[in-house]
């Protein structure tokens, strides 16, 4: 067996598997095998990972609840010449996981910080989605309540990039419906159980995905939603008004807005607001005749 290289003192950010144990890199394994301590979210989860590779090292629970108290201790260990590895329960630390403050403070203190990159649910979902990857924004978890979620999505409407979110099974259908409402009926993908036995990537429009999960129920497992960037085809204001006037001639304001939003791919909120204004103009014009 190749001897493990002796590591210099510092903080080592180690990516761990998101499902398939084979995705732990050789370098990551070597760091975990020799670290003086491993800071982790849940000692039980990391303990199982180490056991799977025949490793046994001191574990320190480091999470949102105790980070402020333990951060100085970890930095003191590193300053004293020790190797501290930082891991999350699964995937790359700091991506929707605790840890960035430890990195920030270690850098400010002049301590060595490096990483053994590896598995990441965000990147795995992005490369499987079949959507543009040249520019993307990871936005973590959206708010659980629809009103706050819609506000958050409204802030991302014009971002010229693919959008990536984490989501839970019970909220998935409602979140997809809000995404369609606020962002337009864009192409999207729902990825779950990545690298595991029941890995699934379902692709379609936001509307079709919302309808599917609304009927099928929330899926189990870790879920990542990837949404394509805004449609390249822009609808001029005059074209939008013309389409809305045609739709309003035989439909309610809400139905007309839904029809035109579906045709153009524009956010429903934007189309509905313009439909209300046009409906009022039409009503006022009819009253003056």
SULCORQUI-V892611 format. One record per backbone hydrogen bond with DSSP energy under -0.5 kcal/mol. NH is the residue of the N-H (numbers start at 0). CO is the residue of the C=O. E is the energy in kcal/mol with one decimal. If there is no record, write none. Layout:
BEGIN
nh:NH co:CO e:E
nh:NH co:CO e:E
END
This chain:
BEGIN
nh:9 co:81 e:-1.4
nh:10 co:111 e:-2.9
nh:11 co:9 e:-0.6
nh:11 co:83 e:-2.8
nh:12 co:10 e:-0.6
nh:12 co:113 e:-2.8
nh:13 co:11 e:-0.7
nh:13 co:85 e:-2.5
nh:14 co:12 e:-0.5
nh:14 co:115 e:-2.1
nh:15 co:90 e:-2.2
nh:20 co:18 e:-0.6
nh:22 co:19 e:-2.1
nh:23 co:20 e:-1.6
nh:24 co:22 e:-0.5
nh:28 co:24 e:-2.3
nh:29 co:25 e:-2.2
nh:30 co:26 e:-2.2
nh:31 co:27 e:-2.3
nh:32 co:28 e:-2.0
nh:33 co:29 e:-1.1
nh:33 co:30 e:-0.7
nh:34 co:30 e:-1.8
nh:35 co:82 e:-1.6
nh:36 co:82 e:-1.4
nh:37 co:57 e:-2.3
nh:38 co:36 e:-0.5
nh:38 co:84 e:-3.4
nh:39 co:37 e:-0.5
nh:39 co:59 e:-2.5
nh:45 co:41 e:-2.3
nh:46 co:42 e:-2.2
nh:47 co:43 e:-1.7
nh:48 co:44 e:-1.6
nh:49 co:45 e:-2.6
nh:50 co:46 e:-2.3
nh:51 co:47 e:-1.9
nh:52 co:48 e:-0.9
nh:52 co:49 e:-0.9
nh:53 co:50 e:-1.4
nh:54 co:49 e:-3.1
nh:59 co:37 e:-2.8
nh:61 co:39 e:-3.6
nh:65 co:62 e:-0.8
nh:66 co:62 e:-1.6
nh:69 co:65 e:-2.3
nh:70 co:66 e:-2.5
nh:71 co:67 e:-0.5
nh:73 co:69 e:-2.3
nh:74 co:70 e:-2.3
nh:75 co:71 e:-2.1
nh:76 co:72 e:-2.0
nh:77 co:73 e:-2.1
nh:78 co:74 e:-2.7
nh:79 co:75 e:-1.5
nh:80 co:77 e:-2.0
nh:81 co:76 e:-2.1
nh:83 co:9 e:-2.4
nh:83 co:81 e:-0.6
nh:84 co:36 e:-2.5
nh:84 co:82 e:-0.5
nh:85 co:11 e:-3.0
nh:86 co:38 e:-2.6
nh:86 co:84 e:-0.5
nh:87 co:90 e:-0.5
nh:90 co:15 e:-1.4
nh:93 co:97 e:-0.7
nh:94 co:91 e:-1.3
nh:95 co:93 e:-1.2
nh:102 co:98 e:-2.0
nh:103 co:99 e:-2.9
nh:104 co:100 e:-2.5
nh:105 co:101 e:-2.3
nh:106 co:102 e:-2.5
nh:107 co:103 e:-2.3
nh:108 co:104 e:-1.7
nh:109 co:106 e:-1.4
nh:110 co:105 e:-2.7
nh:113 co:10 e:-2.4
nh:115 co:12 e:-2.8
nh:116 co:114 e:-0.6
nh:123 co:119 e:-2.4
nh:124 co:120 e:-2.5
nh:125 co:121 e:-2.0
nh:126 co:122 e:-2.3
nh:127 co:123 e:-1.0
nh:128 co:124 e:-1.3
nh:130 co:125 e:-0.5
nh:136 co:161 e:-2.7
nh:138 co:136 e:-0.6
nh:138 co:163 e:-3.0
nh:141 co:165 e:-0.6
nh:148 co:144 e:-2.5
nh:149 co:145 e:-2.7
nh:150 co:146 e:-1.6
nh:151 co:147 e:-2.2
nh:152 co:148 e:-2.4
nh:153 co:149 e:-2.2
nh:154 co:150 e:-1.3
nh:155 co:152 e:-1.5
nh:156 co:152 e:-0.5
nh:156 co:153 e:-0.7
nh:158 co:155 e:-1.4
nh:160 co:158 e:-2.1
nh:161 co:134 e:-2.2
nh:162 co:226 e:-2.6
nh:163 co:136 e:-2.7
nh:164 co:224 e:-2.6
nh:165 co:139 e:-2.2
nh:166 co:222 e:-1.7
nh:170 co:167 e:-0.5
nh:171 co:167 e:-0.9
nh:171 co:168 e:-1.1
nh:174 co:170 e:-2.6
nh:175 co:171 e:-2.7
nh:176 co:172 e:-2.0
nh:177 co:173 e:-2.2
nh:178 co:174 e:-2.5
nh:179 co:175 e:-2.3
nh:180 co:176 e:-2.1
nh:181 co:177 e:-2.5
nh:182 co:178 e:-2.9
nh:183 co:179 e:-1.3
nh:185 co:183 e:-2.4
nh:187 co:203 e:-3.2
nh:188 co:225 e:-2.5
nh:189 co:201 e:-2.8
nh:190 co:188 e:-0.5
nh:190 co:223 e:-3.2
nh:191 co:199 e:-2.4
nh:192 co:221 e:-1.4
nh:195 co:192 e:-2.0
nh:198 co:195 e:-1.5
nh:199 co:191 e:-2.1
nh:201 co:189 e:-2.6
nh:202 co:200 e:-0.5
nh:203 co:187 e:-2.2
nh:205 co:185 e:-1.9
nh:208 co:204 e:-2.5
nh:209 co:205 e:-2.5
nh:210 co:206 e:-2.4
nh:211 co:207 e:-2.2
nh:212 co:208 e:-2.5
nh:213 co:209 e:-1.8
nh:214 co:210 e:-1.6
nh:215 co:211 e:-3.1
nh:216 co:212 e:-1.7
nh:222 co:166 e:-0.7
nh:223 co:190 e:-3.0
nh:224 co:164 e:-2.7
nh:225 co:188 e:-2.8
nh:226 co:162 e:-3.0
nh:227 co:186 e:-3.0
nh:229 co:158 e:-0.6
nh:233 co:231 e:-0.8
nh:235 co:233 e:-0.7
nh:239 co:235 e:-2.6
nh:240 co:236 e:-2.5
nh:241 co:237 e:-2.3
nh:242 co:238 e:-2.4
nh:243 co:239 e:-2.4
nh:244 co:240 e:-2.7
nh:245 co:241 e:-2.0
nh:246 co:242 e:-2.1
nh:247 co:243 e:-2.9
nh:248 co:244 e:-0.9
nh:248 co:245 e:-0.5
nh:249 co:246 e:-1.1
nh:250 co:246 e:-0.6
nh:255 co:251 e:-2.9
nh:256 co:252 e:-2.3
nh:257 co:253 e:-2.1
nh:258 co:254 e:-2.4
nh:259 co:255 e:-2.4
nh:260 co:256 e:-2.5
nh:261 co:257 e:-2.0
nh:262 co:258 e:-1.8
nh:263 co:259 e:-2.6
nh:264 co:260 e:-2.4
nh:267 co:179 e:-0.6
nh:267 co:180 e:-0.9
nh:268 co:180 e:-1.4
nh:270 co:266 e:-2.2
nh:271 co:267 e:-3.2
nh:272 co:268 e:-2.0
nh:273 co:269 e:-1.7
nh:274 co:270 e:-2.4
nh:275 co:271 e:-2.4
nh:276 co:272 e:-1.7
nh:277 co:273 e:-2.5
nh:278 co:274 e:-2.8
nh:279 co:275 e:-2.0
nh:280 co:276 e:-2.0
nh:281 co:277 e:-2.9
nh:282 co:278 e:-2.3
nh:283 co:279 e:-2.6
nh:284 co:280 e:-2.5
nh:285 co:281 e:-2.4
nh:286 co:282 e:-1.9
nh:287 co:283 e:-1.4
nh:288 co:284 e:-0.8
nh:288 co:285 e:-0.5
END
